[in-house]
Amino acid sequence: MMEIRFLGGAREVGRSAVLVKSKGGARILLDYGVKIDPNDEVQFPMHVSPKDLDAVVLTHAHLDHSGGIPMLFISSSPRLIATEATYRQSEYLLRDMLKLNGDRLFFGEVEVRKALGKGERVNFNEPVRIKDVEIELIDAGHIPGSAQVVLNSDKTLLYTGDFNTVKTRLMEGAEVPSGGFDAVITESTYAREDHAPRKELERALVGELKETVEGGGTALVPAFSVSRSQEVAMVLRAYNFHHEIFMDGMAKELTALYLEMEEFVDGIDLLGQAAKRVRFVRGRRMRERITGEPAVVISPAGMLQGGPAVYYARSVAVRDDSSITFVSFQVPGTPGEAVLSRRVLEADGEVVGVRSRVAQFRLSGHAGRKELHEYLRKTAEGAKVFAIHGEPEACGELARWAREELGADAVDPEPGKVYEI
């Protein structure tokens, strides 16, 4: 028998945390993230006693999976397992969160160092033993180093974390296990939405940016530092985009990091070519100069919630010849969503009407509806399915589909409830 308790991420996106207890008594925590709302309020998962944990497995570096991990190291030192790439990216994201939200957190730099310094570096497909449980990480195709988790004891459990089976410029796509699991815990982020074909999105994105620059304008691309900024640069290089391209903010450091981690980046050659083509923004004067140039500027934050992108947006928004092009979903209530839906830019207490062109091309790192269905057909036969990491409607929809189409015992679990398999 195996017990599963959802401490966060159930019927919501954010603060992912799943506690698993094996028949032999192993207590294993899968992720421990945070949820940061548009007002910068930080929400944590339900409490778990760190001293009672036998291991914590971190699937990847994004804060909705990693952001609460240092809290487990305030008065304890649980065994932490992740890939090398996840630790190295987490260092950037956790320290950035401390800088932006430090007064709202229960931990500081000491706990971040303690967690990342003591964590075990595990390779994909390299089994780790925790009491009666064998843990194996397999490639999730989401960002470099992202992992799905297989727990094998008297029962077998597959936890997808965030995953993507579609090949992108940066990642080859997730490994899809062959099945035979007693339970599958899957993300449901896009359970109600199919993604447009990747090549179609890429061509449209390049065309939009080319039109802006050749018209003399500045094309701002607000993009996440982790994975998305690099992919935009790689797409432009793949299509032989010959105009000026600048990259700013933490995306610069992450690009340099990815170039050091060849084993985790499937498109390393293209990334190397893109990095040589891109000009990194160095300092305030360079930033001021390029706001009026016909060029593409790739900069965090992806939803205009901070970072250099806000500086560029204030200049670009009032220019008819320029454009703001989003490459990810814009959460309702964020400045990016306001630009997209209401054509207003809210920055530094000011509200500016947006005269520039606005576009969106979602280069998602998550499986879409079609891919989720295909994945579950291959992995969930005879398994109990838990649909999490999605808005309530998305989790419910994926669970319903699994019941009706696969005949699975499928639920969108209640937060805090314990399930047995």
C-alpha positions in Angstrom: 0.0 0.0 0.0 1.1 3.6 -0.7 -0.4 6.8 0.7 -0.4 10.0 -1.3 -1.2 13.4 0.2 -1.5 16.5 -1.9 0.0 19.4 0.1 -0.3 21.9 -2.8 -0.8 22.1 -6.6 -4.2 20.3 -6.4 -6.8 22.2 -8.4 -4.4 25.1 -8.8 -1.2 26.1 -10.6 1.5 26.8 -8.0 3.0 25.5 -4.8 3.3 21.9 -6.0 3.9 19.5 -3.2 3.0 15.8 -3.0 3.9 13.6 0.1 4.2 9.9 -0.5 4.4 7.2 2.2 5.4 3.7 1.3 4.3 0.4 2.9 7.8 0.2 4.5 7.4 3.7 6.0 9.5 5.8 3.6 8.2 9.4 3.6 9.1 11.1 0.3 8.2 14.6 -0.6 7.9 15.4 -4.3 8.6 19.1 -4.9 7.8 21.9 -2.4 7.0 25.1 -4.4 5.4 28.5 -3.9 2.7 30.5 -5.5 3.4 34.2 -6.0 0.2 36.1 -6.9 0.1 39.3 -9.0 0.4 41.4 -5.8 3.7 39.6 -4.9 2.1 37.7 -2.0 3.9 34.3 -1.5 1.8 31.2 -0.7 3.4 28.0 0.5 2.1 24.4 0.5 0.6 22.8 3.6 3.1 22.2 6.4 5.2 19.1 6.5 7.7 18.2 9.2 11.2 18.2 7.6 12.7 15.9 10.3 10.1 13.2 9.4 11.0 13.1 5.7 13.3 10.5 4.4 13.9 12.3 1.1 12.8 15.3 -0.9 12.8 15.1 -4.7 12.9 18.3 -6.7 11.7 17.8 -10.3 13.0 21.2 -11.7 14.0 24.7 -10.8 10.8 26.7 -11.4 9.7 28.4 -8.2 6.2 26.8 -8.2 8.1 23.5 -7.6 11.3 24.7 -5.8 10.5 27.9 -4.0 9.6 26.4 -0.6 12.5 23.9 -0.5 14.8 26.2 1.6 12.1 26.3 4.3 12.7 22.6 4.9 16.3 23.5 5.9 15.7 26.0 8.6 16.1 23.6 11.5 16.7 20.3 9.6 18.6 18.8 6.7 16.5 16.3 4.8 18.0 14.3 1.9 17.4 16.3 -1.3 17.6 14.7 -4.7 17.7 16.5 -8.1 19.8 16.8 -11.3 22.8 19.0 -11.4 21.1 21.3 -13.9 18.2 21.8 -11.5 20.4 22.8 -8.6 22.3 25.3 -10.8 19.2 27.0 -12.1 17.5 26.9 -8.7 20.4 29.0 -7.3 19.5 31.8 -9.7 15.8 31.6 -9.2 15.8 31.2 -5.4 18.2 34.1 -4.9 16.1 36.3 -7.3 13.1 35.4 -5.2 14.9 36.4 -2.0 15.8 39.8 -3.6 12.3 40.5 -4.7 10.2 38.9 -1.9 12.7 38.4 1.0 10.4 40.3 3.5 7.6 37.8 2.7 9.6 34.6 3.2 10.5 32.5 6.2 14.0 31.7 5.1 17.1 33.5 3.8 20.4 33.1 2.0 21.7 30.7 4.7 18.9 28.2 4.0 19.3 28.5 0.3 23.0 27.7 0.5 22.3 24.8 2.9 19.7 23.2 0.7 21.6 23.6 -2.6 25.0 22.7 -1.1 23.9 19.5 0.6 21.7 18.2 -2.2 22.5 15.0 -4.0 23.2 15.3 -7.7 21.5 12.4 -9.5 21.6 11.6 -13.3 18.6 10.5 -15.3 17.9 6.8 -15.2 20.2 6.3 -12.1 18.2 4.5 -9.4 18.4 5.8 -5.8 17.3 3.7 -2.8 15.3 5.2 0.1 14.3 2.4 2.5 11.9 0.2 0.6 11.6 2.6 -2.4 13.7 2.9 -5.5 13.6 6.4 -7.0 14.4 7.1 -10.6 14.5 10.4 -12.5 13.6 10.4 -16.2 13.8 13.4 -18.6 10.7 15.6 -18.6 11.6 17.7 -21.6 10.3 20.9 -19.8 13.5 22.8 -19.1 17.1 21.6 -18.9 17.4 19.0 -16.2 13.7 18.7 -15.5 12.6 15.3 -14.4 9.7 13.0 -14.0 9.9 10.7 -11.0 9.3 7.0 -10.8 8.8 5.5 -7.3 9.0 1.7 -7.2 8.1 -0.2 -4.0 5.3 -2.7 -3.5 3.4 -0.2 -5.6 4.7 1.9 -8.5 4.1 5.6 -8.9 4.8 8.0 -11.8 4.9 11.7 -11.1 5.2 13.8 -14.2 6.1 17.1 -12.7 5.9 19.6 -15.6 6.6 17.9 -18.9 6.5 18.3 -22.6 6.7 15.6 -25.2 7.0 18.0 -28.1 10.5 18.7 -29.5 11.6 22.3 -29.1 14.7 24.1 -30.2 16.2 23.7 -26.7 14.8 20.3 -25.6 14.2 17.0 -27.4 11.0 16.2 -25.5 10.1 14.0 -22.5 10.9 10.3 -22.2 7.6 8.5 -22.2 7.6 5.4 -19.8 6.0 2.2 -21.1 3.4 1.9 -18.3 2.7 -0.7 -15.7 2.2 1.9 -12.9 -0.3 1.6 -10.1 -0.7 5.4 -10.0 0.1 8.3 -12.3 0.2 11.9 -11.0 0.1 14.2 -14.0 0.1 17.9 -14.6 -3.1 19.3 -16.2 -2.0 22.8 -17.1 -3.2 22.7 -20.7 -5.8 19.9 -20.4 -8.4 22.1 -22.1 -6.3 23.6 -24.9 -4.3 22.3 -27.9 -1.1 24.0 -28.8 -0.5 25.3 -32.3 2.1 23.4 -34.2 5.6 24.5 -33.1 6.9 25.4 -36.6 3.8 27.4 -37.3 4.3 29.4 -34.1 8.0 30.0 -34.9 7.3 31.3 -38.4 4.6 33.6 -37.1 6.9 34.9 -34.3 9.8 35.6 -36.7 7.5 37.3 -39.2 6.1 39.6 -36.5 9.5 40.6 -35.2 10.9 41.1 -38.7 8.0 43.4 -39.7 8.6 45.6 -36.6 12.4 45.9 -37.0 12.2 46.5 -40.8 9.7 49.2 -40.1 12.2 51.0 -37.9 10.7 49.9 -34.6 11.9 48.2 -31.5 10.5 44.7 -30.9 10.3 43.9 -27.2 10.0 40.2 -26.3 9.2 39.8 -22.6 10.4 36.3 -21.8 11.3 34.1 -18.8 15.0 33.9 -18.0 14.8 30.1 -17.7 14.6 28.4 -21.1 12.2 30.8 -22.9 14.6 33.6 -23.6 17.1 31.2 -25.0 14.5 29.5 -27.2 13.5 32.8 -28.7 17.1 33.5 -29.6 17.5 30.0 -31.0 14.4 30.4 -33.2 15.7 33.6 -34.6 19.0 32.0 -35.4 17.3 29.0 -37.0 15.4 31.3 -39.4 18.6 33.4 -40.2 17.2 36.6 -38.6 19.9 39.1 -39.6 18.8 42.2 -37.6 20.2 43.2 -34.3 19.1 41.1 -31.3 19.8 42.1 -27.7 19.3 40.1 -24.5 19.0 41.6 -21.0 18.5 40.6 -17.4 19.0 37.2 -15.8 18.5 35.6 -19.2 22.1 36.4 -19.9 23.4 34.4 -17.0 21.1 31.5 -17.7 22.3 31.4 -21.4 25.9 31.2 -20.2 24.9 28.5 -17.7 23.2 26.4 -20.4 26.3 26.6 -22.6 28.2 24.9 -19.7 25.6 22.1 -19.4 25.8 20.4 -22.7 24.5 17.1 -21.4 21.2 18.8 -20.5 20.6 20.9 -23.6 19.6 18.9 -26.7 20.0 22.0 -29.0 23.4 23.0 -27.7 24.9 23.7 -31.1 22.1 26.0 -32.1 22.2 27.6 -28.7 25.9 28.3 -29.2 25.3 29.9 -32.6 22.4 32.0 -31.1 24.6 33.2 -28.2 27.3 34.4 -30.6 24.6 36.3 -32.6 22.9 37.9 -29.6 24.4 41.0 -27.9 24.2 41.0 -24.1 23.1 44.4 -22.6 25.8 45.8 -20.3 24.7 48.6 -18.1 22.2 51.4 -18.0 23.7 53.5 -20.8 23.5 50.6 -23.3 19.9 50.0 -22.2 19.0 53.6 -22.8 20.7 53.6 -26.3 19.0 50.5 -27.7 15.4 51.6 -26.8 15.3 53.7 -29.9 17.0 51.3 -32.2 15.4 49.0 -34.8 16.2 45.8 -33.0 14.7 42.8 -31.1 15.1 43.0 -27.3 14.6 39.7 -25.4 14.3 40.4 -21.7 12.6 39.1 -18.5 10.2 39.3 -16.9 7.9 37.3 -19.1 4.7 38.8 -17.7 6.2 42.3 -17.2 6.1 41.9 -13.4 9.6 43.3 -13.1 13.0 43.1 -14.6 14.5 45.2 -17.5 11.5 44.3 -19.7 9.4 46.9 -17.8 11.9 49.6 -18.6 11.8 48.7 -22.3 8.0 48.4 -22.3 7.5 52.0 -21.1 9.5 53.2 -24.1 8.1 50.8 -26.7 4.4 51.0 -25.6 4.0 54.6 -26.8 5.5 54.1 -30.2 3.4 53.2 -33.2 6.3 51.6 -35.1 7.2 49.2 -32.3 5.8 46.1 -30.8 5.5 44.0 -27.6 5.4 40.3 -28.3 4.6 37.8 -25.6 5.9 34.2 -25.9 4.1 32.7 -22.9 0.7 32.6 -21.2 -0.1 35.8 -19.3 -1.7 35.2 -15.9 -4.8 37.3 -15.2 -4.0 40.2 -13.0 -0.4 40.6 -14.3 0.9 43.6 -16.2 1.4 41.5 -19.2 -2.2 40.4 -19.3 -3.3 44.0 -19.0 -1.2 44.9 -22.0 -2.6 42.0 -24.0 -6.3 42.3 -23.0 -6.8 46.0 -22.3 -3.8 47.6 -24.0 -2.6 49.4 -20.9 0.8 49.2 -19.3 0.8 49.4 -15.5 4.4 50.2 -14.4 5.9 52.0 -11.3 2.5 53.3 -10.3 1.7 54.8 -13.7 -0.8 53.6 -16.3 0.2 54.2 -19.9 -2.0 53.5 -23.0 -0.3 51.1 -25.4 0.0 52.4 -28.9 2.5 49.8 -30.1 1.5 46.5 -31.8 0.8 43.7 -29.3 1.0 40.0 -30.2 1.3 36.6 -28.4 2.9 33.3 -29.6 2.9 30.7 -26.8 6.1 28.7 -27.0 4.9 26.5 -24.2 7.1 24.1 -22.2 4.1 22.1 -21.1 2.2 19.3 -22.9 -1.0 20.4 -24.5 -4.3 18.6 -24.5 -3.4 16.2 -27.4 0.0 15.4 -25.8 -1.5 14.8 -22.4 -4.0 12.4 -23.8 -1.4 10.5 -25.8 0.9 10.3 -22.8 -1.8 8.9 -20.5 -2.8 6.3 -23.2 0.8 5.0 -23.0 1.4 5.3 -19.2 -1.9 5.0 -17.3 -3.5 1.7 -18.4 -4.7 0.1 -15.2 -3.4 3.0 -13.1 -5.2 5.3 -10.7 -4.8 8.8 -12.3 -4.4 12.0 -10.3 -4.8 15.2 -12.4 -3.1 18.2 -10.7 -1.2 21.4 -11.5 -3.9 23.1 -13.4 -6.9 25.4 -12.9 -9.8 23.6 -11.3 -11.6 23.2 -14.6 -8.5 21.8 -16.3 -7.8 19.2 -13.6 -11.5 18.2 -13.6 -11.5 17.9 -17.4 -8.4 15.7 -17.6 -9.7 13.4 -14.9 -13.1 13.1 -16.6 -11.4 12.3 -20.0 -9.3 9.6 -18.3 -12.4 8.0 -16.8 -14.4 8.1 -20.0 -11.7 7.3 -22.6 -9.4 5.1 -20.6 -11.7 3.6 -18.1 -9.3 4.8 -15.4 -10.0 5.4 -11.8 -9.2 9.1 -12.2 -9.7 12.1 -9.9 -8.7 15.7 -9.5 -7.6 15.3 -5.9 -8.8 17.5 -3.1 -6.1 19.6 -1.4 -4.8 17.9 1.8 -6.7 14.7 1.3 -4.9 11.3 1.6 -5.4 8.7 -1.1 -4.3 5.1 -1.0 -3.2 2.9 -3.8 
